[in-house]
Amino acid sequence: MANPFGRIGDVFRVAVDKEHSDGLGELVVGDAAYDDWDIVADYGELETARAFRQALTDNGFEAVLTADWPLDQFGRGDIALRVPAGRGIEAEEMLDFDD
């Protein structure tokens, strides 16, 4: 008789891997081409960063998520939300950041 826990473990692992890999294609890692873009905000995990990036793009902004290093297995790291140079203040106002 086969061990059912092996299959359950595989299903769980696949589900977790898909959850954390979702959105990694939207993250630009180690690309100096965006160094001159304005940083709107920094985030510690990909899901939140993606939500704010989506809010900007839904409002007509060109926006990108960047990181100097790959994220950890849980989608956490140092993630910057960037917009083209000169649009940072406008993007911050659109997101209504209160400092």
CORRANOR-V122512 format. One record per residue. N is the residue number from 1. RES is the residue in one small letter. PHI is phi in whole degrees, -180 to 180 (none if undefined). Layout:
{{N:RES:PHI} {N:RES:PHI}}
This chain:
{{1:m:none} {2:a:-74} {3:n:-82} {4:p:-68} {5:f:-69} {6:g:-62} {7:r:-69} {8:i:-63} {9:g:-61} {10:d:-64} {11:v:-62} {12:f:-62} {13:r:-62} {14:v:-63} {15:a:-61} {16:v:-67} {17:d:-60} {18:k:-65} {19:e:-62} {20:h:-80} {21:s:-82} {22:d:-59} {23:g:94} {24:l:-62} {25:g:-67} {26:e:-85} {27:l:-98} {28:v:-99} {29:v:-108} {30:g:68} {31:d:-105} {32:a:-71} {33:a:-62} {34:y:-102} {35:d:-62} {36:d:-87} {37:w:-75} {38:d:-71} {39:i:-89} {40:v:-85} {41:a:-163} {42:d:-114} {43:y:-132} {44:g:-100} {45:e:-147} {46:l:-66} {47:e:-59} {48:t:-67} {49:a:-59} {50:r:-64} {51:a:-63} {52:f:-70} {53:r:-62} {54:q:-62} {55:a:-61} {56:l:-68} {57:t:-66} {58:d:-65} {59:n:-104} {60:g:88} {61:f:-86} {62:e:-83} {63:a:-144} {64:v:-141} {65:l:-103} {66:t:-128} {67:a:-149} {68:d:-76} {69:w:-132} {70:p:-60} {71:l:-76} {72:d:-77} {73:q:-64} {74:f:-102} {75:g:79} {76:r:-109} {77:g:168} {78:d:-101} {79:i:-114} {80:a:-108} {81:l:-95} {82:r:-124} {83:v:-130} {84:p:-55} {85:a:-51} {86:g:91} {87:r:-110} {88:g:-62} {89:i:-64} {90:e:-62} {91:a:-67} {92:e:-62} {93:e:-64} {94:m:-65} {95:l:-80} {96:d:58} {97:f:-72} {98:d:-113} {99:d:-100}}
